[in-house]
């Protein structure tokens, strides 16, 4: 049975967000350097409102958010990101592992802490909280060092539901988030998980993106399946068939 992605995001927020005297705390399970984007420091958070059947995170992170990670203040996360980035010589930061837009006050306070540090912050999101929260995109527009990468789960409503198990209309929310970001003049681009899509479905999606903004159709990032061992088990469990995929050691340089 499918689930409502908005309701699930709100339910997960109750598990991974805690109010405190120093601001909204959020659960994280590690901070690490990563090879993506040519080098970036990543704070991996706990909790996502989607259950993507190709997701790279471990089963425990995906399905047991109450049992993993620790609560951190925005200041603590910002400090750890900056210290590690300077140590590694990286100029880019991000939050990944879960859905970084869960816990809006936490994220905005984190960005406040990073303002003036001369880093680029890449906000990787499924976009759904940005779509249902009317002010989210406008709030993000205050940070000129933020670029939003909206990861589309497939190329249409049917693929979205197959890949996430969520209601098909959740895909419209993903597209709506891009529309809101464009309207708020927030730097953004769409990333498309295309490994499970036909070329025709991809072309149709590109046209839908063009109708939102010609810039979106020109700035598409193609995301393809990475066959980590637990991902292989996951897609086999759900009987997913893919057209393209790579082992972790053979990801093309242009996708790193």
The 8 nearest C-alpha neighbors of each residue, nearest first, counted from 0:
[[1, 2, 164, 165, 166, 3, 160, 161],
 [0, 2, 165, 164, 166, 3, 160, 167],
 [3, 1, 165, 166, 4, 0, 164, 7],
 [2, 4, 6, 5, 166, 165, 7, 1],
 [5, 3, 7, 6, 48, 165, 2, 8],
 [6, 4, 8, 7, 3, 9, 127, 48],
 [7, 5, 9, 3, 4, 8, 10, 2],
 [6, 8, 10, 4, 48, 9, 5, 11],
 [9, 7, 48, 5, 11, 10, 6, 4],
 [8, 10, 12, 6, 7, 11, 5, 13],
 [11, 9, 7, 12, 13, 8, 6, 14],
 [12, 10, 8, 14, 13, 9, 7, 46],
 [11, 13, 9, 15, 14, 10, 16, 101],
 [12, 14, 11, 10, 16, 15, 9, 17],
 [15, 13, 11, 12, 65, 16, 64, 10],
 [14, 16, 26, 12, 25, 13, 11, 46],
 [17, 15, 25, 12, 24, 13, 14, 102],
 [18, 16, 24, 23, 25, 19, 15, 70],
 [17, 19, 23, 24, 22, 16, 20, 21],
 [20, 18, 22, 21, 23, 17, 24, 72],
 [19, 21, 22, 18, 23, 24, 72, 17],
 [22, 20, 19, 72, 23, 24, 73, 18],
 [23, 21, 19, 20, 18, 24, 72, 105],
 [22, 24, 18, 105, 19, 17, 104, 72],
 [25, 23, 72, 71, 17, 70, 16, 18],
 [26, 24, 16, 70, 71, 15, 17, 27],
 [25, 27, 70, 69, 15, 45, 68, 44],
 [28, 26, 44, 68, 45, 69, 43, 29],
 [27, 29, 68, 43, 44, 69, 45, 26],
 [30, 28, 43, 27, 42, 31, 44, 68],
 [29, 31, 42, 41, 43, 80, 40, 32],
 [32, 30, 41, 40, 33, 29, 42, 83],
 [31, 33, 40, 39, 41, 34, 38, 30],
 [34, 32, 39, 35, 38, 40, 31, 41],
 [33, 35, 38, 37, 39, 36, 255, 32],
 [34, 36, 255, 37, 38, 33, 39, 254],
 [37, 35, 38, 255, 39, 34, 91, 254],
 [36, 38, 35, 34, 255, 39, 33, 89],
 [37, 39, 34, 36, 35, 33, 89, 40],
 [40, 38, 91, 33, 92, 32, 89, 41],
 [41, 39, 32, 92, 31, 84, 33, 80],
 [40, 42, 93, 31, 94, 30, 92, 32],
 [43, 41, 30, 94, 29, 44, 95, 93],
 [44, 42, 96, 95, 29, 27, 94, 28],
 [43, 45, 27, 97, 96, 26, 95, 28],
 [46, 44, 97, 27, 26, 64, 60, 96],
 [45, 47, 97, 64, 11, 98, 15, 44],
 [48, 46, 98, 97, 49, 8, 11, 45],
 [47, 49, 8, 7, 4, 11, 50, 46],
 [50, 48, 47, 51, 163, 4, 165, 7],
 [51, 49, 163, 52, 164, 48, 61, 47],
 [52, 50, 163, 54, 53, 162, 49, 164],
 [51, 53, 162, 54, 163, 234, 233, 50],
 [52, 54, 51, 230, 234, 55, 233, 162],
 [55, 53, 51, 56, 52, 230, 50, 57],
 [54, 56, 230, 53, 57, 227, 225, 229],
 [57, 55, 54, 60, 96, 61, 58, 97],
 [58, 56, 60, 59, 61, 55, 229, 54],
 [57, 59, 61, 60, 62, 56, 63, 229],
 [58, 60, 63, 62, 61, 57, 64, 67],
 [61, 59, 57, 58, 64, 63, 62, 56],
 [62, 60, 58, 59, 63, 57, 56, 64],
 [61, 63, 59, 58, 60, 64, 50, 46],
 [64, 62, 59, 65, 66, 60, 61, 67],
 [65, 63, 66, 46, 67, 60, 45, 62],
 [64, 66, 63, 14, 67, 15, 68, 45],
 [67, 65, 64, 63, 68, 59, 60, 69],
 [68, 66, 64, 65, 60, 63, 28, 69],
 [67, 69, 28, 27, 26, 45, 70, 66],
 [68, 70, 26, 27, 28, 71, 67, 25],
 [69, 71, 26, 25, 24, 27, 68, 72],
 [72, 70, 24, 25, 75, 26, 69, 76],
 [71, 73, 24, 75, 74, 23, 76, 22],
 [72, 74, 109, 76, 75, 105, 108, 77],
 [75, 73, 77, 72, 76, 78, 112, 109],
 [76, 74, 78, 72, 77, 73, 71, 79],
 [75, 77, 79, 73, 78, 74, 80, 72],
 [76, 78, 74, 80, 75, 79, 109, 73],
 [77, 79, 75, 81, 76, 80, 74, 82],
 [80, 78, 76, 82, 77, 81, 83, 75],
 [81, 79, 77, 83, 78, 82, 84, 76],
 [80, 82, 84, 78, 83, 79, 85, 77],
 [83, 81, 79, 85, 84, 80, 78, 86],
 [82, 84, 86, 85, 80, 81, 87, 79],
 [85, 83, 89, 81, 87, 86, 82, 40],
 [86, 84, 88, 82, 87, 83, 81, 89],
 [85, 87, 83, 84, 88, 82, 89, 81],
 [88, 86, 84, 85, 89, 83, 32, 40],
 [87, 89, 85, 86, 84, 90, 83, 38],
 [90, 88, 84, 87, 91, 39, 38, 85],
 [89, 91, 118, 119, 88, 84, 39, 92],
 [90, 92, 119, 39, 118, 89, 120, 40],
 [93, 91, 120, 40, 39, 41, 119, 121],
 [94, 92, 41, 121, 120, 122, 95, 40],
 [93, 95, 42, 41, 43, 99, 122, 44],
 [94, 96, 43, 97, 44, 42, 93, 99],
 [97, 95, 43, 44, 56, 45, 98, 94],
 [98, 96, 47, 46, 45, 44, 95, 99],
 [97, 99, 47, 100, 101, 124, 46, 95],
 [100, 98, 101, 94, 97, 95, 124, 44],
 [101, 99, 98, 103, 102, 128, 106, 124],
 [102, 100, 99, 103, 98, 12, 128, 8],
 [101, 103, 105, 104, 100, 16, 106, 12],
 [102, 104, 106, 105, 100, 101, 107, 135],
 [105, 103, 107, 106, 102, 108, 23, 22],
 [104, 106, 23, 108, 102, 103, 107, 73],
 [107, 105, 109, 103, 108, 104, 110, 102],
 [106, 108, 110, 104, 109, 105, 103, 111],
 [107, 109, 111, 105, 110, 106, 73, 104],
 [110, 108, 73, 106, 112, 107, 111, 77],
 [111, 109, 113, 107, 112, 108, 114, 106],
 [112, 110, 108, 114, 109, 113, 107, 142],
 [111, 113, 109, 110, 114, 77, 108, 74],
 [114, 112, 110, 111, 116, 115, 77, 109],
 [113, 115, 111, 116, 112, 110, 117, 142],
 [114, 116, 117, 113, 118, 112, 111, 144],
 [115, 117, 113, 114, 118, 81, 112, 119],
 [118, 116, 115, 119, 114, 90, 144, 113],
 [119, 117, 90, 91, 116, 120, 92, 144],
 [118, 120, 91, 144, 145, 92, 90, 121],
 [119, 121, 145, 92, 93, 91, 144, 118],
 [122, 120, 146, 93, 147, 145, 123, 92],
 [121, 123, 147, 148, 93, 146, 124, 120],
 [124, 122, 148, 147, 121, 149, 95, 94],
 [123, 125, 126, 149, 98, 150, 122, 148],
 [124, 126, 150, 149, 127, 173, 151, 98],
 [127, 125, 124, 173, 129, 176, 149, 128],
 [126, 128, 130, 129, 173, 172, 125, 131],
 [129, 127, 130, 131, 126, 132, 100, 101],
 [130, 128, 126, 135, 127, 176, 132, 131],
 [131, 129, 176, 127, 128, 175, 172, 132],
 [130, 132, 128, 129, 133, 127, 172, 5],
 [133, 131, 129, 135, 134, 130, 128, 136],
 [132, 134, 135, 131, 130, 129, 136, 137],
 [135, 133, 137, 132, 136, 138, 129, 139],
 [136, 134, 138, 129, 137, 132, 133, 139],
 [137, 135, 139, 180, 138, 134, 179, 183],
 [136, 138, 140, 134, 139, 135, 183, 141],
 [137, 139, 135, 136, 140, 141, 134, 107],
 [140, 138, 136, 141, 137, 142, 135, 185],
 [139, 141, 137, 185, 142, 138, 183, 136],
 [142, 140, 139, 138, 143, 137, 185, 145],
 [141, 143, 140, 144, 145, 139, 110, 114],
 [142, 144, 145, 141, 140, 185, 146, 186],
 [145, 143, 119, 142, 120, 146, 118, 114],
 [146, 144, 120, 143, 142, 121, 119, 147],
 [145, 147, 121, 186, 187, 122, 120, 148],
 [148, 146, 187, 122, 121, 123, 149, 186],
 [147, 149, 123, 188, 187, 189, 122, 150],
 [150, 148, 189, 124, 125, 126, 190, 123],
 [149, 151, 190, 125, 191, 189, 124, 148],
 [152, 150, 191, 153, 190, 149, 192, 125],
 [153, 151, 159, 192, 150, 191, 162, 154],
 [152, 154, 158, 159, 192, 151, 155, 193],
 [155, 153, 204, 201, 200, 158, 196, 152],
 [154, 156, 158, 157, 153, 159, 170, 204],
 [155, 157, 167, 159, 170, 158, 168, 160],
 [158, 156, 160, 159, 155, 167, 161, 154],
 [157, 159, 161, 153, 160, 155, 156, 162],
 [158, 160, 156, 152, 153, 162, 157, 161],
 [161, 159, 167, 164, 165, 157, 163, 158],
 [160, 162, 158, 159, 164, 163, 157, 165],
 [163, 161, 159, 160, 52, 51, 158, 164],
 [162, 164, 51, 50, 165, 160, 161, 52],
 [163, 165, 160, 1, 161, 162, 50, 166],
 [166, 164, 1, 2, 160, 163, 3, 4],
 [165, 167, 1, 168, 3, 2, 169, 160],
 [168, 166, 156, 160, 169, 157, 170, 159],
 [169, 167, 170, 171, 166, 156, 172, 165],
 [170, 168, 172, 167, 171, 166, 4, 173],
 [169, 171, 173, 168, 156, 172, 159, 167],
 [170, 172, 174, 168, 173, 169, 175, 156],
 [173, 171, 175, 169, 170, 174, 127, 130],
 [172, 174, 170, 126, 176, 171, 175, 127],
 [173, 175, 171, 177, 176, 172, 178, 170],
 [176, 174, 172, 178, 177, 173, 130, 171],
 [175, 177, 130, 179, 126, 173, 178, 174],
 [178, 176, 180, 174, 175, 179, 181, 173],
 [177, 179, 175, 181, 176, 180, 211, 182],
 [180, 178, 182, 176, 177, 181, 136, 183],
 [179, 181, 177, 183, 185, 136, 182, 178],
 [180, 182, 184, 178, 183, 179, 185, 177],
 [181, 183, 179, 180, 184, 178, 185, 136],
 [182, 184, 180, 181, 137, 185, 136, 179],
 [185, 183, 181, 182, 180, 186, 140, 137],
 [184, 186, 180, 140, 183, 181, 187, 139],
 [187, 185, 146, 147, 184, 145, 188, 180],
 [188, 186, 147, 146, 148, 185, 180, 189],
 [187, 189, 148, 218, 215, 219, 149, 147],
 [190, 188, 149, 219, 148, 150, 220, 191],
 [189, 191, 220, 150, 221, 151, 219, 149],
 [192, 190, 151, 221, 222, 193, 150, 220],
 [191, 193, 222, 153, 152, 223, 194, 151],
 [192, 194, 196, 195, 191, 223, 153, 222],
 [195, 193, 243, 223, 242, 241, 196, 224],
 [194, 196, 241, 193, 242, 240, 197, 153],
 [197, 195, 193, 194, 200, 198, 201, 153],
 [196, 198, 200, 199, 201, 195, 193, 242],
 [199, 197, 201, 200, 202, 196, 203, 193],
 [198, 200, 202, 197, 201, 203, 196, 204],
 [201, 199, 203, 197, 202, 198, 154, 196],
 [202, 200, 198, 204, 199, 203, 154, 205],
 [201, 203, 205, 199, 204, 200, 198, 206],
 [202, 204, 200, 206, 201, 205, 199, 207],
 [205, 203, 207, 201, 206, 202, 154, 208],
 [206, 204, 208, 202, 207, 203, 216, 209],
 [205, 207, 209, 203, 204, 208, 210, 202],
 [208, 206, 204, 210, 209, 205, 203, 211],
 [209, 207, 205, 211, 210, 206, 216, 215],
 [208, 210, 213, 206, 212, 216, 211, 207],
 [209, 211, 207, 208, 212, 206, 213, 216],
 [212, 210, 208, 209, 178, 207, 213, 215],
 [211, 213, 209, 214, 215, 210, 208, 216],
 [214, 212, 209, 216, 215, 217, 210, 211],
 [213, 215, 217, 212, 216, 218, 209, 188],
 [216, 214, 218, 217, 213, 212, 208, 188],
 [215, 217, 209, 213, 208, 205, 214, 218],
 [218, 216, 214, 215, 219, 213, 209, 205],
 [217, 219, 215, 216, 188, 214, 220, 189],
 [220, 218, 189, 217, 216, 190, 215, 221],
 [219, 221, 190, 191, 189, 222, 218, 188],
 [222, 220, 191, 190, 219, 193, 192, 223],
 [221, 223, 192, 191, 193, 190, 220, 224],
 [224, 222, 194, 192, 244, 193, 225, 221],
 [223, 225, 244, 194, 226, 245, 243, 222],
 [226, 224, 245, 246, 244, 227, 247, 223],
 [227, 225, 246, 231, 230, 245, 228, 224],
 [226, 228, 230, 229, 225, 231, 247, 246],
 [229, 227, 231, 230, 226, 232, 233, 246],
 [228, 230, 232, 231, 227, 233, 57, 55],
 [231, 229, 233, 227, 232, 228, 53, 226],
 [230, 232, 228, 229, 233, 234, 226, 235],
 [233, 231, 229, 235, 230, 234, 236, 228],
 [232, 234, 230, 236, 235, 231, 229, 52],
 [233, 235, 239, 237, 236, 231, 232, 238],
 [236, 234, 238, 232, 233, 237, 231, 239],
 [235, 237, 233, 234, 238, 232, 239, 231],
 [238, 236, 234, 235, 239, 233, 52, 232],
 [237, 239, 235, 236, 234, 240, 233, 232],
 [240, 238, 234, 237, 235, 241, 195, 236],
 [239, 241, 238, 195, 242, 234, 235, 194],
 [242, 240, 195, 194, 243, 239, 244, 196],
 [241, 243, 194, 195, 240, 244, 196, 197],
 [244, 242, 194, 241, 223, 224, 245, 195],
 [243, 245, 224, 225, 223, 194, 226, 242],
 [246, 244, 225, 250, 249, 226, 224, 247],
 [245, 247, 226, 249, 248, 225, 250, 227],
 [248, 246, 249, 250, 225, 245, 227, 226],
 [249, 247, 246, 250, 245, 251, 225, 226],
 [250, 248, 246, 247, 245, 251, 252, 225],
 [249, 251, 245, 247, 248, 252, 246, 254],
 [252, 250, 253, 254, 249, 255, 245, 248],
 [253, 251, 255, 254, 250, 249, 37, 35],
 [252, 254, 251, 255, 250, 36, 37, 221],
 [255, 253, 252, 251, 250, 222, 221, 35],
 [254, 35, 252, 253, 36, 34, 37, 251]]
